[in-house]
Amino acid sequence: MSASEHRLYFMLQRVAHRLKKSTDAALKQTAGLTTAQAAALSIIAKNGPVTQRFVADKLSQRESAVMTMANRLLAADYISRKRSASDGRAWELAVTPKGSTALSDISAPFGEINALIDESLSTDEIKKLAGSLGKILAALDE
């Protein structure tokens, strides 16, 4: 059967939406973050200090969207922002101690979501699904 006959796009959308909604609720309660903010904060922590453009590229987002997200993270004192020493037009973002604490706090909600997936699928199914989703992403990147 084809992807259309299985309504795969619709199912992927529903699963993604429900996973995001559940995770957003858990992250808000635990660390005051959305899934997108947690992703940005993780990128900044792993690679920082980084420019807003770097974060935008990693998230496949427009820089203006990352600027809005960065402003929220700044207001919550999860990150700091300063002008780049090498490019006066660019802002560099770095994680604050409060942001590091928030990153520690988000591991439990993500662990619960991953446990749900682990309980729903066999190890072989997880491996096949990950490979299949990777192929779709690669095709979309072409």
N, CA, C and O atoms as a GROMACS GRO file, in nm:
protein
  568
    1MET      N    1   0.084  -0.119   0.000
    1MET     CA    2   0.000   0.000   0.000
    1MET      C    3   0.088   0.125   0.000
    1MET      O    4   0.201   0.123   0.048
    2SER      N    5   0.034   0.231  -0.054
    2SER     CA    6   0.109   0.356  -0.066
    2SER      C    7   0.096   0.441   0.060
    2SER      O    8   0.012   0.415   0.147
    3ALA      N    9   0.180   0.542   0.068
    3ALA     CA   10   0.173   0.638   0.180
    3ALA      C   11   0.037   0.704   0.184
    3ALA      O   12  -0.019   0.728   0.291
    4SER      N   13  -0.017   0.733   0.067
    4SER     CA   14  -0.149   0.796   0.057
    4SER      C   15  -0.258   0.705   0.112
    4SER      O   16  -0.345   0.750   0.187
    5GLU      N   17  -0.253   0.579   0.075
    5GLU     CA   18  -0.354   0.485   0.121
    5GLU      C   19  -0.350   0.466   0.273
    5GLU      O   20  -0.452   0.442   0.336
    6HIS      N   21  -0.232   0.478   0.330
    6HIS     CA   22  -0.216   0.468   0.476
    6HIS      C   23  -0.237   0.602   0.546
    6HIS      O   24  -0.241   0.609   0.669
    7ARG      N   25  -0.252   0.707   0.466
    7ARG     CA   26  -0.268   0.843   0.519
    7ARG      C   27  -0.150   0.879   0.612
    7ARG      O   28  -0.168   0.936   0.719
    8LEU      N   29  -0.029   0.843   0.565
    8LEU     CA   30   0.090   0.862   0.648
    8LEU      C   31   0.116   1.008   0.684
    8LEU      O   32   0.150   1.039   0.798
    9TYR      N   33   0.098   1.098   0.587
    9TYR     CA   34   0.122   1.239   0.619
    9TYR      C   35   0.030   1.283   0.733
    9TYR      O   36   0.076   1.346   0.828
   10PHE      N   37  -0.097   1.251   0.723
   10PHE     CA   38  -0.193   1.286   0.827
   10PHE      C   39  -0.155   1.225   0.961
   10PHE      O   40  -0.161   1.291   1.064
   11MET      N   41  -0.116   1.097   0.959
   11MET     CA   42  -0.078   1.030   1.084
   11MET      C   43   0.049   1.092   1.145
   11MET      O   44   0.057   1.112   1.266
   12LEU      N   45   0.147   1.123   1.059
   12LEU     CA   46   0.269   1.187   1.109
   12LEU      C   47   0.237   1.322   1.173
   12LEU      O   48   0.292   1.356   1.278
   13GLN      N   49   0.149   1.399   1.108
   13GLN     CA   50   0.108   1.529   1.162
   13GLN      C   51   0.041   1.513   1.298
   13GLN      O   52   0.071   1.588   1.392
   14ARG      N   53  -0.049   1.417   1.310
   14ARG     CA   54  -0.120   1.394   1.436
   14ARG      C   55  -0.024   1.352   1.547
   14ARG      O   56  -0.030   1.403   1.659
   15VAL      N   57   0.064   1.258   1.515
   15VAL     CA   58   0.161   1.212   1.615
   15VAL      C   59   0.252   1.327   1.657
   15VAL      O   60   0.274   1.348   1.776
   16ALA      N   61   0.305   1.401   1.560
   16ALA     CA   62   0.394   1.513   1.591
   16ALA      C   63   0.322   1.617   1.677
   16ALA      O   64   0.379   1.667   1.774
   17HIS      N   65   0.200   1.648   1.641
   17HIS     CA   66   0.123   1.748   1.717
   17HIS      C   67   0.099   1.701   1.860
   17HIS      O   68   0.117   1.778   1.955
   18ARG      N   69   0.058   1.575   1.877
   18ARG     CA   70   0.030   1.526   2.012
   18ARG      C   71   0.157   1.513   2.095
   18ARG      O   72   0.155   1.542   2.215
   19LEU      N   73   0.266   1.470   2.034
   19LEU     CA   74   0.392   1.464   2.107
   19LEU      C   75   0.436   1.604   2.151
   19LEU      O   76   0.477   1.624   2.265
   20LYS      N   77   0.426   1.701   2.059
   20LYS     CA   78   0.465   1.838   2.092
   20LYS      C   79   0.377   1.896   2.201
   20LYS      O   80   0.426   1.960   2.294
   21LYS      N   81   0.247   1.874   2.190
   21LYS     CA   82   0.153   1.926   2.289
   21LYS      C   83   0.180   1.867   2.428
   21LYS      O   84   0.182   1.939   2.528
   22SER      N   85   0.201   1.737   2.434
   22SER     CA   86   0.231   1.672   2.562
   22SER      C   87   0.363   1.720   2.620
   22SER      O   88   0.375   1.749   2.739
   23THR      N   89   0.463   1.727   2.533
   23THR     CA   90   0.595   1.769   2.579
   23THR      C   91   0.595   1.916   2.620
   23THR      O   92   0.654   1.951   2.722
   24ASP      N   93   0.528   2.002   2.542
   24ASP     CA   94   0.519   2.143   2.579
   24ASP      C   95   0.458   2.159   2.718
   24ASP      O   96   0.508   2.237   2.800
   25ALA      N   97   0.350   2.086   2.746
   25ALA     CA   98   0.284   2.096   2.877
   25ALA      C   99   0.378   2.053   2.988
   25ALA      O  100   0.387   2.119   3.092
   26ALA      N  101   0.448   1.943   2.968
   26ALA     CA  102   0.541   1.894   3.070
   26ALA      C  103   0.659   1.988   3.089
   26ALA      O  104   0.702   2.012   3.202
   27LEU      N  105   0.712   2.042   2.978
   27LEU     CA  106   0.826   2.134   2.988
   27LEU      C  107   0.785   2.266   3.054
   27LEU      O  108   0.862   2.322   3.132
   28LYS      N  109   0.666   2.315   3.022
   28LYS     CA  110   0.617   2.439   3.085
   28LYS      C  111   0.609   2.421   3.236
   28LYS      O  112   0.651   2.509   3.312
   29GLN      N  113   0.555   2.307   3.278
   29GLN     CA  114   0.540   2.281   3.421
   29GLN      C  115   0.675   2.263   3.490
   29GLN      O  116   0.695   2.311   3.601
   30THR      N  117   0.765   2.194   3.423
   30THR     CA  118   0.894   2.161   3.484
   30THR      C  119   0.995   2.275   3.480
   30THR      O  120   1.064   2.302   3.578
   31ALA      N  121   1.005   2.342   3.363
   31ALA     CA  122   1.112   2.441   3.345
   31ALA      C  123   1.064   2.574   3.287
   31ALA      O  124   1.146   2.664   3.266
   32GLY      N  125   0.935   2.587   3.261
   32GLY     CA  126   0.885   2.712   3.205
   32GLY      C  127   0.925   2.734   3.060
   32GLY      O  128   0.936   2.848   3.015
   33LEU      N  129   0.947   2.624   2.986
   33LEU     CA  130   0.993   2.631   2.848
   33LEU      C  131   0.896   2.561   2.754
   33LEU      O  132   0.822   2.472   2.796
   34THR      N  133   0.899   2.600   2.627
   34THR     CA  134   0.831   2.524   2.523
   34THR      C  135   0.934   2.428   2.461
   34THR      O  136   1.054   2.438   2.489
   35THR      N  137   0.886   2.339   2.379
   35THR     CA  138   0.976   2.246   2.310
   35THR      C  139   1.077   2.323   2.224
   35THR      O  140   1.196   2.291   2.222
   36ALA      N  141   1.028   2.423   2.152
   36ALA     CA  142   1.116   2.503   2.065
   36ALA      C  143   1.221   2.578   2.147
   36ALA      O  144   1.338   2.583   2.109
   37GLN      N  145   1.180   2.635   2.259
   37GLN     CA  146   1.274   2.707   2.346
   37GLN      C  147   1.377   2.611   2.404
   37GLN      O  148   1.495   2.645   2.416
   38ALA      N  149   1.334   2.491   2.441
   38ALA     CA  150   1.427   2.391   2.494
   38ALA      C  151   1.529   2.351   2.388
   38ALA      O  152   1.647   2.333   2.418
   39ALA      N  153   1.483   2.338   2.264
   39ALA     CA  154   1.575   2.304   2.155
   39ALA      C  155   1.678   2.415   2.135
   39ALA      O  156   1.798   2.387   2.121
   40ALA      N  157   1.632   2.539   2.134
   40ALA     CA  158   1.724   2.652   2.117
   40ALA      C  159   1.823   2.659   2.233
   40ALA      O  160   1.943   2.678   2.213
   41LEU      N  161   1.772   2.644   2.354
   41LEU     CA  162   1.858   2.649   2.472
   41LEU      C  163   1.962   2.538   2.468
   41LEU      O  164   2.078   2.560   2.506
   42SER      N  165   1.923   2.420   2.424
   42SER     CA  166   2.017   2.308   2.413
   42SER      C  167   2.127   2.337   2.311
   42SER      O  168   2.244   2.307   2.334
   43ILE      N  169   2.088   2.396   2.198
   43ILE     CA  170   2.186   2.431   2.094
   43ILE      C  171   2.284   2.535   2.147
   43ILE      O  172   2.405   2.525   2.125
   44ILE      N  173   2.232   2.634   2.217
   44ILE     CA  174   2.318   2.740   2.272
   44ILE      C  175   2.414   2.681   2.375
   44ILE      O  176   2.532   2.714   2.377
   45ALA      N  177   2.362   2.594   2.462
   45ALA     CA  178   2.445   2.534   2.566
   45ALA      C  179   2.555   2.446   2.507
   45ALA      O  180   2.669   2.449   2.553
   46LYS      N  181   2.520   2.370   2.406
   46LYS     CA  182   2.616   2.276   2.345
   46LYS      C  183   2.724   2.349   2.267
   46LYS      O  184   2.840   2.306   2.267
   47ASN      N  185   2.689   2.458   2.199
   47ASN     CA  186   2.780   2.524   2.106
   47ASN      C  187   2.823   2.664   2.146
   47ASN      O  188   2.910   2.723   2.082
   48GLY      N  189   2.764   2.718   2.252
   48GLY     CA  190   2.775   2.859   2.284
   48GLY      C  191   2.911   2.906   2.329
   48GLY      O  192   2.998   2.827   2.367
   49PRO      N  193   2.928   3.038   2.324
   49PRO     CA  194   2.831   3.134   2.272
   49PRO      C  195   2.818   3.122   2.120
   49PRO      O  196   2.915   3.097   2.048
   50VAL      N  197   2.696   3.142   2.073
   50VAL     CA  198   2.665   3.131   1.930
   50VAL      C  199   2.581   3.250   1.886
   50VAL      O  200   2.519   3.318   1.967
   51THR      N  201   2.580   3.274   1.756
   51THR     CA  202   2.498   3.381   1.701
   51THR      C  203   2.353   3.332   1.686
   51THR      O  204   2.326   3.212   1.684
   52GLN      N  205   2.263   3.428   1.676
   52GLN     CA  206   2.123   3.394   1.652
   52GLN      C  207   2.110   3.322   1.518
   52GLN      O  208   2.027   3.232   1.504
   53ARG      N  209   2.190   3.361   1.420
   53ARG     CA  210   2.186   3.295   1.289
   53ARG      C  211   2.223   3.148   1.301
   53ARG      O  212   2.162   3.063   1.237
   54PHE      N  213   2.322   3.117   1.383
   54PHE     CA  214   2.363   2.978   1.405
   54PHE      C  215   2.246   2.897   1.458
   54PHE      O  216   2.218   2.787   1.410
   55VAL      N  217   2.177   2.951   1.558
   55VAL     CA  218   2.061   2.882   1.616
   55VAL      C  219   1.952   2.866   1.511
   55VAL      O  220   1.892   2.759   1.499
   56ALA      N  221   1.926   2.971   1.435
   56ALA     CA  222   1.825   2.966   1.330
   56ALA      C  223   1.858   2.856   1.229
   56ALA      O  224   1.769   2.780   1.189
   57ASP      N  225   1.983   2.848   1.188
   57ASP     CA  226   2.024   2.745   1.092
   57ASP      C  227   2.004   2.605   1.150
   57ASP      O  228   1.954   2.516   1.080
   58LYS      N  229   2.042   2.585   1.273
   58LYS     CA  230   2.027   2.453   1.337
   58LYS      C  231   1.881   2.413   1.351
   58LYS      O  232   1.848   2.295   1.341
   59LEU      N  233   1.794   2.510   1.375
   59LEU     CA  234   1.652   2.482   1.394
   59LEU      C  235   1.572   2.490   1.263
   59LEU      O  236   1.451   2.466   1.262
   60SER      N  237   1.640   2.525   1.154
   60SER     CA  238   1.572   2.547   1.025
   60SER      C  239   1.461   2.651   1.040
   60SER      O  240   1.349   2.632   0.992
   61GLN      N  241   1.494   2.760   1.107
   61GLN     CA  242   1.399   2.869   1.132
   61GLN      C  243   1.455   2.999   1.074
   61GLN      O  244   1.575   3.010   1.047
   62ARG      N  245   1.367   3.096   1.057
   62ARG     CA  246   1.412   3.230   1.019
   62ARG      C  247   1.479   3.295   1.140
   62ARG      O  248   1.444   3.267   1.255
   63GLU      N  249   1.575   3.380   1.112
   63GLU     CA  250   1.645   3.448   1.221
   63GLU      C  251   1.549   3.534   1.303
   63GLU      O  252   1.568   3.548   1.424
   64SER      N  253   1.448   3.592   1.240
   64SER     CA  254   1.351   3.674   1.312
   64SER      C  255   1.274   3.591   1.415
   64SER      O  256   1.241   3.641   1.523
   65ALA      N  257   1.243   3.466   1.381
   65ALA     CA  258   1.175   3.377   1.476
   65ALA      C  259   1.264   3.346   1.595
   65ALA      O  260   1.219   3.341   1.709
   66VAL      N  261   1.392   3.325   1.568
   66VAL     CA  262   1.488   3.297   1.676
   66VAL      C  263   1.508   3.420   1.762
   66VAL      O  264   1.526   3.409   1.884
   67MET      N  265   1.504   3.539   1.701
   67MET     CA  266   1.517   3.662   1.779
   67MET      C  267   1.402   3.673   1.880
   67MET      O  268   1.424   3.709   1.995
   68THR      N  269   1.282   3.642   1.837
   68THR     CA  270   1.166   3.646   1.927
   68THR      C  271   1.184   3.544   2.039
   68THR      O  272   1.158   3.574   2.156
   69MET      N  273   1.228   3.424   2.004
   69MET     CA  274   1.251   3.320   2.103
   69MET      C  275   1.363   3.361   2.199
   69MET      O  276   1.353   3.341   2.320
   70ALA      N  277   1.469   3.419   2.144
   70ALA     CA  278   1.581   3.465   2.227
   70ALA      C  279   1.535   3.573   2.325
   70ALA      O  280   1.579   3.576   2.440
   71ASN      N  281   1.449   3.661   2.280
   71ASN     CA  282   1.396   3.765   2.370
   71ASN      C  283   1.321   3.704   2.487
   71ASN      O  284   1.331   3.752   2.600
   72ARG      N  285   1.245   3.598   2.462
   72ARG     CA  286   1.173   3.530   2.570
   72ARG      C  287   1.270   3.461   2.666
   72ARG      O  288   1.253   3.465   2.788
   73LEU      N  289   1.372   3.397   2.610
   73LEU     CA  290   1.472   3.331   2.694
   73LEU      C  291   1.553   3.433   2.773
   73LEU      O  292   1.591   3.407   2.887
   74LEU      N  293   1.578   3.549   2.714
   74LEU     CA  294   1.645   3.659   2.786
   74LEU      C  295   1.560   3.708   2.902
   74LEU      O  296   1.609   3.727   3.013
   75ALA      N  297   1.430   3.729   2.876
   75ALA     CA  298   1.339   3.779   2.979
   75ALA      C  299   1.329   3.682   3.096
   75ALA      O  300   1.310   3.723   3.210
   76ALA      N  301   1.343   3.553   3.067
   76ALA     CA  302   1.338   3.451   3.172
   76ALA      C  303   1.474   3.430   3.238
   76ALA      O  304   1.486   3.349   3.330
   77ASP      N  305   1.577   3.500   3.191
   77ASP     CA  306   1.714   3.489   3.239
   77ASP      C  307   1.775   3.350   3.214
   77ASP      O  308   1.857   3.302   3.292
   78TYR      N  309   1.733   3.285   3.103
   78TYR     CA  310   1.790   3.156   3.066
   78TYR      C  311   1.913   3.173   2.977
   78TYR      O  312   1.998   3.084   2.970
   79ILE      N  313   1.923   3.288   2.909
   79ILE     CA  314   2.039   3.317   2.825
   79ILE      C  315   2.081   3.461   2.845
   79ILE      O  316   2.006   3.544   2.897
   80SER      N  317   2.203   3.489   2.802
   80SER     CA  318   2.252   3.628   2.794
   80SER      C  319   2.281   3.657   2.648
   80SER      O  320   2.301   3.566   2.568
   81ARG      N  321   2.283   3.785   2.614
   81ARG     CA  322   2.308   3.824   2.475
   81ARG      C  323   2.403   3.943   2.476
   81ARG      O  324   2.384   4.038   2.551
   82LYS      N  325   2.505   3.934   2.391
   82LYS     CA  326   2.598   4.048   2.376
   82LYS      C  327   2.641   4.056   2.230
   82LYS      O  328   2.629   3.960   2.154
   83ARG      N  329   2.691   4.172   2.193
   83ARG     CA  330   2.741   4.191   2.056
   83ARG      C  331   2.862   4.103   2.033
   83ARG      O  332   2.946   4.085   2.121
   84SER      N  333   2.869   4.049   1.913
   84SER     CA  334   2.981   3.965   1.876
   84SER      C  335   3.108   4.050   1.866
   84SER      O  336   3.104   4.161   1.813
   85ALA      N  337   3.218   3.999   1.916
   85ALA     CA  338   3.346   4.069   1.907
   85ALA      C  339   3.398   4.070   1.763
   85ALA      O  340   3.469   4.162   1.722
   86SER      N  341   3.363   3.966   1.686
   86SER     CA  342   3.412   3.956   1.549
   86SER      C  343   3.320   4.019   1.445
   86SER      O  344   3.364   4.051   1.335
   87ASP      N  345   3.191   4.037   1.480
   87ASP     CA  346   3.095   4.096   1.387
   87ASP      C  347   2.998   4.182   1.467
   87ASP      O  348   2.906   4.131   1.530
   88GLY      N  349   3.018   4.313   1.463
   88GLY     CA  350   2.939   4.406   1.542
   88GLY      C  351   2.790   4.404   1.509
   88GLY      O  352   2.710   4.457   1.586
   89ARG      N  353   2.752   4.345   1.395
   89ARG     CA  354   2.610   4.336   1.359
   89ARG      C  355   2.542   4.216   1.423
   89ARG      O  356   2.419   4.212   1.433
   90ALA      N  357   2.620   4.119   1.468
   90ALA     CA  358   2.565   3.993   1.519
   90ALA      C  359   2.558   3.993   1.671
   90ALA      O  360   2.638   4.056   1.740
   91TRP      N  361   2.460   3.921   1.721
   91TRP     CA  362   2.444   3.898   1.865
   91TRP      C  363   2.492   3.758   1.899
   91TRP      O  364   2.466   3.663   1.825
   92GLU      N  365   2.563   3.745   2.010
   92GLU     CA  366   2.605   3.613   2.058
   92GLU      C  367   2.520   3.577   2.180
   92GLU      O  368   2.497   3.660   2.268
   93LEU      N  369   2.475   3.453   2.183
   93LEU     CA  370   2.391   3.404   2.289
   93LEU      C  371   2.468   3.302   2.373
   93LEU      O  372   2.542   3.220   2.319
   94ALA      N  373   2.450   3.308   2.503
   94ALA     CA  374   2.514   3.213   2.594
   94ALA      C  375   2.414   3.174   2.703
   94ALA      O  376   2.327   3.253   2.738
   95VAL      N  377   2.427   3.055   2.756
   95VAL     CA  378   2.338   3.006   2.860
   95VAL      C  379   2.381   3.062   2.995
   95VAL      O  380   2.500   3.066   3.027
   96THR      N  381   2.283   3.105   3.074
   96THR     CA  382   2.309   3.153   3.210
   96THR      C  383   2.300   3.036   3.308
   96THR      O  384   2.255   2.927   3.269
   97PRO      N  385   2.340   3.055   3.433
   97PRO     CA  386   2.323   2.947   3.531
   97PRO      C  387   2.176   2.903   3.544
   97PRO      O  388   2.149   2.784   3.559
   98LYS      N  389   2.083   2.997   3.538
   98LYS     CA  390   1.941   2.961   3.544
   98LYS      C  391   1.902   2.877   3.422
   98LYS      O  392   1.821   2.785   3.433
   99GLY      N  393   1.958   2.907   3.307
   99GLY     CA  394   1.933   2.829   3.186
   99GLY      C  395   1.990   2.688   3.198
   99GLY      O  396   1.928   2.592   3.152
  100SER      N  397   2.106   2.676   3.260
  100SER     CA  398   2.165   2.544   3.282
  100SER      C  399   2.078   2.459   3.373
  100SER      O  400   2.063   2.339   3.352
  101THR      N  401   2.021   2.521   3.474
  101THR     CA  402   1.929   2.450   3.564
  101THR      C  403   1.805   2.405   3.488
  101THR      O  404   1.759   2.292   3.506
  102ALA      N  405   1.752   2.492   3.404
  102ALA     CA  406   1.635   2.457   3.323
  102ALA      C  407   1.665   2.338   3.232
  102ALA      O  408   1.582   2.250   3.215
  103LEU      N  409   1.785   2.337   3.173
  103LEU     CA  410   1.824   2.225   3.087
  103LEU      C  411   1.827   2.094   3.166
  103LEU      O  412   1.788   1.990   3.114
  104SER      N  413   1.873   2.099   3.288
  104SER     CA  414   1.873   1.979   3.373
  104SER      C  415   1.730   1.935   3.401
  104SER      O  416   1.700   1.815   3.404
  105ASP      N  417   1.642   2.033   3.421
  105ASP     CA  418   1.503   2.002   3.455
  105ASP      C  419   1.426   1.939   3.340
  105ASP      O  420   1.329   1.867   3.363
  106ILE      N  421   1.466   1.964   3.216
  106ILE     CA  422   1.389   1.914   3.102
  106ILE      C  423   1.420   1.769   3.069
  106ILE      O  424   1.350   1.709   2.987
  107SER      N  425   1.521   1.711   3.129
  107SER     CA  426   1.556   1.573   3.095
  107SER      C  427   1.445   1.476   3.134
  107SER      O  428   1.422   1.378   3.062
  108ALA      N  429   1.375   1.500   3.244
  108ALA     CA  430   1.268   1.409   3.286
  108ALA      C  431   1.151   1.408   3.188
  108ALA      O  432   1.109   1.299   3.147
  109PRO      N  433   1.097   1.524   3.148
  109PRO     CA  434   0.986   1.518   3.050
  109PRO      C  435   1.025   1.453   2.917
  109PRO      O  436   0.947   1.376   2.861
  110PHE      N  437   1.144   1.481   2.868
  110PHE     CA  438   1.187   1.417   2.744
  110PHE      C  439   1.208   1.268   2.766
  110PHE      O  440   1.182   1.187   2.676
  111GLY      N  441   1.255   1.230   2.884
  111GLY     CA  442   1.269   1.089   2.917
  111GLY      C  443   1.136   1.017   2.917
  111GLY      O  444   1.126   0.903   2.872
  112GLU      N  445   1.031   1.085   2.967
  112GLU     CA  446   0.898   1.024   2.969
  112GLU      C  447   0.844   1.005   2.828
  112GLU      O  448   0.784   0.902   2.798
  113ILE      N  449   0.864   1.103   2.742
  113ILE     CA  450   0.818   1.091   2.603
  113ILE      C  451   0.893   0.978   2.532
  113ILE      O  452   0.831   0.898   2.462
  114ASN      N  453   1.023   0.972   2.551
  114ASN     CA  454   1.101   0.864   2.490
  114ASN      C  455   1.061   0.728   2.546
  114ASN      O  456   1.061   0.629   2.473
  115ALA      N  457   1.028   0.722   2.674
  115ALA     CA  458   0.982   0.596   2.734
  115ALA      C  459   0.850   0.552   2.672
  115ALA      O  460   0.829   0.433   2.648
  116LEU      N  461   0.761   0.648   2.645
  116LEU     CA  462   0.634   0.616   2.579
  116LEU      C  463   0.659   0.555   2.441
  116LEU      O  464   0.594   0.457   2.402
  117ILE      N  465   0.753   0.612   2.368
  117ILE     CA  466   0.787   0.559   2.236
  117ILE      C  467   0.848   0.420   2.250
  117ILE      O  468   0.813   0.328   2.175
  118ASP      N  469   0.939   0.404   2.347
  118ASP     CA  470   1.002   0.274   2.370
  118ASP      C  471   0.900   0.166   2.407
  118ASP      O  472   0.913   0.051   2.367
  119GLU      N  473   0.797   0.205   2.482
  119GLU     CA  474   0.693   0.109   2.522
  119GLU      C  475   0.599   0.077   2.406
  119GLU      O  476   0.539  -0.031   2.403
  120SER      N  477   0.585   0.169   2.312
  120SER     CA  478   0.491   0.152   2.201
  120SER      C  479   0.549   0.073   2.085
  120SER      O  480   0.475   0.011   2.009
  121LEU      N  481   0.680   0.074   2.071
  121LEU     CA  482   0.746   0.011   1.956
  121LEU      C  483   0.856  -0.082   2.005
  121LEU      O  484   0.916  -0.061   2.110
  122SER      N  485   0.883  -0.186   1.926
  122SER     CA  486   0.996  -0.274   1.956
  122SER      C  487   1.126  -0.204   1.919
  122SER      O  488   1.124  -0.102   1.849
  123THR      N  489   1.236  -0.257   1.964
  123THR     CA  490   1.367  -0.201   1.931
  123THR      C  491   1.387  -0.200   1.780
  123THR      O  492   1.439  -0.103   1.725
  124ASP      N  493   1.346  -0.308   1.713
  124ASP     CA  494   1.360  -0.315   1.568
  124ASP      C  495   1.270  -0.211   1.499
  124ASP      O  496   1.312  -0.148   1.402
  125GLU      N  497   1.148  -0.193   1.548
  125GLU     CA  498   1.058  -0.093   1.490
  125GLU      C  499   1.113   0.048   1.508
  125GLU      O  500   1.102   0.131   1.418
  126ILE      N  501   1.172   0.075   1.624
  126ILE     CA  502   1.232   0.207   1.648
  126ILE      C  503   1.346   0.231   1.550
  126ILE      O  504   1.357   0.340   1.492
  127LYS      N  505   1.430   0.131   1.532
  127LYS     CA  506   1.543   0.144   1.440
  127LYS      C  507   1.494   0.169   1.297
  127LYS      O  508   1.548   0.254   1.227
  128LYS      N  509   1.392   0.094   1.254
  128LYS     CA  510   1.337   0.111   1.119
  128LYS      C  511   1.270   0.247   1.103
  128LYS      O  512   1.286   0.313   1.001
  129LEU      N  513   1.194   0.289   1.204
  129LEU     CA  514   1.127   0.419   1.198
  129LEU      C  515   1.229   0.532   1.190
  129LEU      O  516   1.214   0.625   1.111
  130ALA      N  517   1.332   0.524   1.274
  130ALA     CA  518   1.435   0.628   1.272
  130ALA      C  519   1.502   0.634   1.134
  130ALA      O  520   1.526   0.743   1.082
  131GLY      N  521   1.532   0.520   1.077
  131GLY     CA  522   1.593   0.517   0.944
  131GLY      C  523   1.500   0.573   0.838
  131GLY      O  524   1.543   0.648   0.750
  132SER      N  525   1.373   0.537   0.846
  132SER     CA  526   1.275   0.586   0.749
  132SER      C  527   1.255   0.736   0.760
  132SER      O  528   1.251   0.806   0.658
  133LEU      N  529   1.244   0.786   0.880
  133LEU     CA  530   1.228   0.931   0.898
  133LEU      C  531   1.352   1.005   0.851
  133LEU      O  532   1.341   1.114   0.794
  134GLY      N  533   1.469   0.948   0.874
  134GLY     CA  534   1.593   1.007   0.824
  134GLY      C  535   1.595   1.015   0.672
  134GLY      O  536   1.642   1.113   0.615
  135LYS      N  537   1.543   0.912   0.606
  135LYS     CA  538   1.536   0.913   0.459
  135LYS      C  539   1.442   1.022   0.410
  135LYS      O  540   1.472   1.092   0.313
  136ILE      N  541   1.329   1.038   0.476
  136ILE     CA  542   1.234   1.143   0.437
  136ILE      C  543   1.297   1.281   0.455
  136ILE      O  544   1.285   1.367   0.368
  137LEU      N  545   1.365   1.302   0.568
  137LEU     CA  546   1.431   1.430   0.591
  137LEU      C  547   1.537   1.457   0.484
  137LEU      O  548   1.548   1.569   0.434
  138ALA      N  549   1.614   1.355   0.450
  138ALA     CA  550   1.717   1.372   0.346
  138ALA      C  551   1.654   1.407   0.212
  138ALA      O  552   1.706   1.491   0.138
  139ALA      N  553   1.541   1.344   0.180
  139ALA     CA  554   1.473   1.375   0.054
  139ALA      C  555   1.420   1.518   0.055
  139ALA      O  556   1.425   1.586  -0.047
  140LEU      N  557   1.372   1.563   0.168
  140LEU     CA  558   1.322   1.700   0.179
  140LEU      C  559   1.436   1.802   0.168
  140LEU      O  560   1.415   1.914   0.121
  141ASP      N  561   1.555   1.764   0.212
  141ASP     CA  562   1.671   1.853   0.206
  141ASP      C  563   1.725   1.869   0.064
  141ASP      O  564   1.795   1.966   0.034
  142GLU      N  565   1.691   1.774  -0.023
  142GLU     CA  566   1.744   1.779  -0.161
  142GLU      C  567   1.677   1.887  -0.242
  142GLU      O  568   1.709   1.905  -0.360
   0.00000   0.00000   0.00000
